Amino acid sequence: MMLPPIELDTEEIVVDLAGQVATITLNRPGKLNSVTQGMSDALVLAVEWANDSDDVRAVVLTGAGDRSFCTGSDIRQLDKYATPWDFRNRADYCDALHLLRKPVIAAVNGYAFGGGLETAMACDIRIASATASFAAPEIKLGWIGGGGMSTFLAHSIGAGNAAMMLMTGDPIDAHRALSWGLVSEVVAPDALLARAAELAATIASRPPIAAETAKANLRAAFNLPQDQAIAYERDLQTVAFATSDAAEGRAAFAEKREGIFRRR
């Protein structure tokens, strides 16, 4: 029997490793993959493992079943926090994805609502099933998203479209999400995981330090003034250029062969 690559205290977060691609599955399909605090804690551990493992070079995040990617926090558990400050400082699944240094692809297989939408947007690339839908429904319950909803939507789809989603709470379908730039591809439901795995394997085949610095650089591009972003990019380029993997890449190019990259 093959053991999972990491032991977690819950079966509601499942981690599999195939080649150099880790797949993290939110495994609570009977509750539309809504997230409990125990799932958040397990996701934090899974992210820490992926960051530390040289065996992992790309990650796919998806939800179990065909109805839902993730519908955010389990609302029935939100009243358990003793104070609003405890709620503010909880270990959060959206925050966990922000900490992931490896490239990550969201394979959105159904509802991506509330915190589920924030989780998908915390990923680097989003691929959607044709049956997927996306919403920021918190306004209907009297609050707003707290895991980056507004900034992610504004950067992805523009202020006007973001306002429509944030202020109505109504869902959009996968094809509108594609036209707005919220997702990169829409595929048939039965092709979703294969396509996500294919793309992740392509990324995993690249020199891993270069892939991780590309991710860090892209994040900086959204957060720094342009002059500082360009300077930071040059610094990251220099760091990557000095690695053994970069030397191997230059040697492989000169020798007309495939490079062997070791994350060194």
Secondary structure by P-SEA (a helix, b strand, c coil): ccccccccccccbbbbbcccbbbbbbccccccccccaaaaaaaaaaaaaaaacccccbbbbbbccccccccccccccccccccaaaaaacccaaaaaaacccbbbbbccccccaaaaaaaaaccbbbbcccbbbbccccccccccccaaaaaaaacccaaaaaaaaaacccccaaaaaaaccccccccccaaaaaaaaaaaaaaacaaaaaaaaaaaaaaaacccaaaaaaaaaaaaaaaaacaaaaaaaaaaaacbbbbbccc
